[in-house]
Amino acid sequence: MTRLTLLFSFLLAAMAPAQMMPGIEAEGPFVRVKRNEDGTRTVFEREEDKKTMVKKTFDQKGNLTMRTVYRMDRNGNPLLCNIYDGLGNRLYKTKFGYSKRPGPTYGKLVLELLYDTRVKRTDPRTKEEMPVHKFIYSYNADGSANLPVGITMIKGKTAEEVFGRSVESQAVPELGWDDEKTPANPAARPVGGDR
């Protein structure tokens, strides 16, 4: 191989985007696009400071049908989000909870609560706002995820009756931004062995 060929190969490799998940395309350092099987597409736009991400869903004709604005923690995990229809009307808000237990599930998503912002529901016993839907996440002993369990919190109603279709989790899918994550403690050393 000539030096010019090696240099050209190196430049191409350096310019290639980070490895993406199947079905996710990069459109710049802060934009990911997911093309859905039904012809719709979902665009994720992240702010440079990683504290805000906007998810926009477009129908087959390119019309905006839903916009979700996430507020993130410093590690890129969603803390809460607001969900709007295509006209900008706020429909739902979501809160996320993470495991505080030591072990392989530490810091992983364990709970997602979806509240209807158009109709405030309160628990008659506690007088606290009540979610309309709940997702519970569980993990195996090795930390691998099980499928989430969705529970509709309106007595006697199914998710289809409340939402018109099965409600989806608002947890952020893997988008190929892992190369930018920093470890919890950059000065940490492996336990045991060589230091």
C-alpha angles and dihedrals in degrees: 000000000000123000090247091054091048091048092048091049091049092050092049091050092048092050095048114107121249115279107282130208114252110278094019120106127191117231097179133323095297104034130075125179126203117195109207125216092244092060096261122118135212121210121200116198118186126194116237091245088057091227096109133040128178122205116198123187120202128192124232090277093052097256117145108247102168139010124194122190115201127198109207136199122236090273094056096257117138115248098179140342141196120219121210132183121237091274094054098258112146109237108166144004124209132203123197129209129199134204117263094185116115115245138054094330096051110132095007124132111266105160139030121184121195118200127191108232093194095059118030111214121195131195105247091218101047100022087224122135111271125215120234093215136021132196118200118198123202134182139207122244090268091055096254114141128250120208111282120252116230120207125187108218098201106099114245095006132109124217089252091055093048101039103023090242137025107301116237129224113255093213110131113253122228105281105177098260093118093107088071098051117112122216118256089251115017090194093054119124128205116268113251126352122058118355 
